[in-house]
Amino acid sequence: MPKRVLVLEAGTGASEHLIRTLRESDESLAVGGAHWDHFFLKNSTARQRWLVPPPAHPTYAAALHRLATREHIDAILPNADESVAALAARRQRFGSRLFMPSAAVVQLCQDKFGLATFLRRRGVPVPETRGLRRLGGIEATFRRLGSPVWCRVRSGCNSRGAAPVRTPEDARSWIRYWTAMRGLRVSDFTLAEYLPGRDFACLMLWKDGALVLAKTCERLSYFFAQSQPSGRSSMASLSKTVYEPRVVETCARAIRALDARASGAFSVDLKADEEGEPRITEINAGRLIAQAILLDRAGTYSLTHMYARLALGEPVTLRDEYDAPKDYYFVRNVDAEPLVFHASEFFDGIDDARVPTTVTANAPPAARAQHDGPRAPRTRRRFQVVAALDRHALEALFLDLRRLGEGMGLDITAFNVTET
């Protein structure tokens, strides 16, 4: 009898990737989907689809348990904070059907202030964070943290209620808006040290306290960033794979601090400080984020496939737990199929019509070398380009310079960007 997997939040981007990848990686798997929203469920490609109550409903766990029993489901994979929390709180009922962290770990990770406090006390690098009880004492927090300060809600995702604020009055005005219009309380907010550096995601799979697989990427731009006060979100429109052992080491310290016997999926967000050191800003415990699309299509191992195998109780032994291919890009846009490609493919099928030249930009390096004469001896040079460009243009410029350098006998090895 084939193994049966139930993917929750079916019809959403992250869950549909899970469903497609599982079908492609193992044809023997029977993959079904469930959602509490009929419209999202209608959009799912799962062969079997079930409408269930929302996670906040008191019958949610019971309905899922009946469904899993009736349909002989072997593993349930939640894909949103709400379903993760609801199932973690009732994990005893589901037994081996759930492969996820403990209820205590899930609860702590879904409270960003509680998590930052917990990790900071254990020496794991996080931004210095202050919880709020009232609006009157914000000046002292600014004196402590400097300016700007990162203001955000202590729960939720996609930069909910997040914005950089430069003055105490900016912070008060922002919080007043959310309390008046969105029904939040002052105590739902935190003020944290602003981190100006690179934005990383590290997706990890753990089993009984051992790291099984880790993959890393860097977010370069974000969905609807220009219309968001924060200028960013966890939903990247452009990201790339990176090799960053410091990121993995920091995340591994955090997971071991949370639970020495941790099991399940952990999606960790990090921002770098002024010195470039990565600090953890949040942990999505018990689920994979949409960056799995990029990380599944690059490297030796499929994160999603390994996740399902672990959830089904199958043994997984990998040669190296850090799978870090470099220079794969992930492009997403609304109503467009996500694209993953290697940097070497960036110019394939594209003719450059920007500058007239006798030798096309797409000509192979040998042809350009013949046109330009023999290669000069290799030397180390430093160039500085000063311009106001968005991250898409900057990344394209880097790839263009690297390609140009190959034709000139140069290796473009570093490309540093200052945020101005």
Residue pairs with C-beta under 8 A, 6 or more apart in sequence:
1 72
2 28
2 29
2 30
3 28
3 29
3 30
3 74
3 75
3 312
4 29
4 30
4 31
4 32
4 71
4 72
4 73
4 74
4 75
5 22
5 29
5 30
5 31
5 32
5 73
5 74
5 75
5 76
5 77
5 308
5 311
5 312
6 32
6 33
6 34
6 50
6 64
6 67
6 68
6 71
6 73
6 75
6 76
6 77
7 15
7 18
7 19
7 22
7 31
7 32
7 33
7 34
7 46
7 77
7 79
8 15
8 33
8 34
8 35
8 76
8 77
8 78
8 79
8 80
8 83
9 15
9 35
9 40
9 78
9 79
9 80
9 83
10 16
10 19
10 32
10 33
10 34
10 35
10 40
10 41
10 44
10 46
10 49
11 33
11 35
11 37
11 39
11 40
11 41
11 42
11 43
11 44
12 35
12 40
12 79
12 80
13 290
14 79
14 287
14 288
14 289
14 290
14 292
15 33
15 44
15 79
16 43
16 44
16 45
17 290
17 292
17 293
17 296
17 304
18 77
18 79
18 288
18 292
18 304
19 31
19 33
19 44
19 45
19 46
20 45
21 296
21 302
21 304
21 305
22 29
22 31
22 304
22 305
22 308
23 29
23 31
25 302
25 304
25 305
25 308
26 305
26 308
29 308
30 47
30 48
31 46
31 47
32 46
32 47
32 48
32 49
32 50
32 71
32 73
33 41
33 44
33 46
33 48
33 49
33 50
34 41
34 49
34 50
34 51
34 52
34 64
34 67
35 41
35 44
35 49
35 51
35 52
36 51
36 52
36 53
36 54
36 55
36 57
36 60
38 51
41 49
41 50
41 51
42 49
48 71
50 67
52 60
52 63
52 64
52 67
53 59
53 60
53 63
54 60
54 82
55 80
55 82
55 83
55 85
55 86
56 82
56 86
60 86
61 86
61 87
61 89
61 90
61 93
64 76
64 87
64 94
65 93
65 94
67 73
68 76
68 94
68 97
73 97
74 97
74 312
75 97
75 98
75 99
75 308
75 311
75 312
76 87
76 94
76 97
76 98
77 99
77 287
77 307
77 308
77 311
78 84
78 87
78 100
78 286
78 287
79 287
79 288
80 287
81 110
81 155
81 156
81 157
81 284
81 287
84 100
84 106
84 110
84 285
84 286
84 287
85 106
85 107
85 110
87 94
87 98
87 100
87 286
88 98
88 100
88 101
88 102
88 103
88 106
88 107
88 286
89 103
91 98
91 100
91 102
91 103
96 313
99 263
99 264
99 265
99 307
99 310
99 311
100 106
100 263
100 264
100 265
100 285
100 286
101 109
101 258
101 259
101 262
101 263
101 264
101 266
101 285
101 286
102 259
105 258
105 259
105 262
105 285
106 285
106 286
108 114
108 115
108 118
108 258
109 115
109 258
109 282
109 283
109 284
109 285
110 155
110 285
111 154
111 155
112 129
112 152
112 153
112 154
112 155
112 190
112 281
112 282
113 129
113 131
113 154
113 190
114 154
115 126
115 282
115 283
116 126
116 127
116 129
116 190
116 192
116 280
117 129
118 257
118 258
119 126
119 254
119 257
119 280
120 126
120 128
120 129
122 257
123 253
124 250
124 253
124 254
124 257
124 280
125 250
125 277
125 278
125 279
125 280
126 279
126 280
126 281
127 150
127 192
127 193
127 194
127 195
127 271
127 273
127 279
127 281
128 144
128 145
128 192
128 193
129 190
129 191
129 192
129 193
130 141
130 144
130 145
130 190
130 191
130 192
131 154
131 187
131 190
132 138
132 175
132 186
132 187
132 189
132 190
132 191
133 186
133 187
134 186
135 172
135 175
135 176
135 186
138 168
138 171
138 172
138 191
139 168
141 149
141 168
141 191
142 149
142 167
142 168
142 171
142 191
145 191
145 192
145 193
145 194
146 193
146 194
147 166
147 167
147 194
148 164
148 165
148 166
148 194
149 164
149 165
149 166
149 171
149 191
149 192
149 193
149 194
150 162
150 163
150 164
150 165
150 191
150 192
150 193
150 194
150 195
151 161
151 162
151 163
151 164
151 165
151 171
151 174
151 175
151 189
151 190
151 191
151 192
152 159
152 160
152 161
152 162
152 163
152 189
152 190
152 192
152 230
153 160
153 161
153 162
153 178
153 184
153 188
153 189
153 190
154 188
154 189
154 190
155 188
157 234
157 284
158 233
158 234
158 235
159 228
159 230
159 232
159 233
159 234
161 178
161 182
161 184
161 188
161 189
162 229
162 230
163 174
163 229
163 230
164 194
164 229
164 230
164 231
165 171
165 174
171 191
174 229
175 186
175 189
178 184
178 188
178 189
179 185
179 186
193 273
195 271
195 272
195 273
195 279
195 281
196 272
196 273
196 274
196 419
197 271
197 272
197 273
197 274
197 276
197 278
198 218
198 271
198 272
198 276
198 278
199 218
199 219
199 220
199 232
199 269
199 270
199 271
199 272
200 216
200 217
200 218
200 219
200 242
200 244
200 247
200 269
200 270
200 271
200 272
200 278
201 216
201 217
201 218
201 219
201 234
201 236
201 239
201 267
201 268
201 269
201 270
201 289
201 291
202 214
202 215
202 216
202 247
202 248
202 251
202 267
202 268
202 270
203 214
203 215
203 216
203 265
203 266
203 267
203 268
203 288
203 289
203 291
203 292
203 295
203 303
204 211
204 213
204 214
204 215
204 248
204 251
204 252
204 255
204 265
204 266
204 267
204 268
205 211
205 212
205 213
205 214
205 264
205 265
205 266
205 303
205 306
205 307
205 310
206 212
206 255
206 262
206 263
206 264
206 266
207 263
207 310
207 316
208 261
208 263
209 256
209 259
209 260
209 261
209 262
209 263
211 252
211 255
211 321
212 306
212 310
212 316
212 318
212 321
213 301
213 303
213 306
213 316
213 318
213 321
213 323
214 248
214 251
214 252
214 321
214 322
214 323
215 241
215 295
215 299
215 303
215 322
215 323
215 324
216 241
216 242
216 243
216 244
216 247
216 248
216 324
217 239
217 240
217 241
217 242
217 291
217 294
217 295
217 330
218 239
218 240
218 242
218 244
219 232
219 234
219 236
219 238
219 239
219 291
220 236
220 238
220 239
220 240
220 391
220 392
220 395
221 236
221 237
221 238
221 390
221 391
221 392
222 228
222 231
222 232
222 233
222 235
222 236
222 237
223 233
223 235
223 236
223 237
223 332
223 334
224 233
225 231
225 232
225 233
225 237
234 269
234 289
235 290
235 332
236 290
236 291
236 330
236 332
237 331
237 332
237 333
238 329
238 330
238 331
238 332
238 391
238 392
238 395
239 291
239 294
239 329
239 330
240 294
240 327
240 328
240 329
240 330
240 395
241 294
241 295
241 298
241 299
241 324
241 325
241 326
241 327
241 328
242 324
242 326
243 324
243 326
244 278
244 324
245 322
246 277
246 278
247 270
247 278
248 322
250 270
250 278
250 279
250 280
251 266
251 268
251 270
251 280
254 268
254 280
254 283
255 262
255 266
255 283
256 262
258 283
258 285
263 310
264 285
264 286
265 285
265 286
265 287
265 288
265 307
266 283
266 284
266 285
266 286
267 283
267 284
267 287
267 288
267 289
267 291
268 280
268 282
268 283
268 284
269 280
269 281
269 282
269 283
269 284
270 278
270 279
270 280
270 281
271 278
271 279
271 281
272 278
272 279
273 279
288 303
288 304
288 307
290 332
291 330
292 303
292 304
293 330
293 332
293 338
293 340
294 328
294 329
294 330
294 340
295 303
296 302
296 303
296 304
296 305
297 328
297 340
298 325
298 328
298 340
298 342
299 323
299 324
299 325
300 323
300 325
301 318
301 323
306 316
306 318
309 316
310 316
327 342
327 343
327 344
328 340
328 341
328 342
328 343
329 339
329 340
329 341
329 342
329 343
329 346
329 395
330 338
330 339
330 340
331 338
331 339
331 340
331 341
332 338
332 339
343 399
343 402
346 396
346 399
346 403
347 361
347 362
347 399
347 403
350 362
351 360
351 362
352 360
352 361
352 362
355 361
358 371
359 367
359 368
359 371
361 403
363 371
365 406
365 407
368 407
369 375
369 407
369 409
372 407
372 408
375 408
375 409
376 408
376 409
377 409
378 409
378 410
378 411
381 410
385 397
388 420
389 397
394 415
394 417
398 412
398 415
401 412
401 415
402 412
405 411
405 412
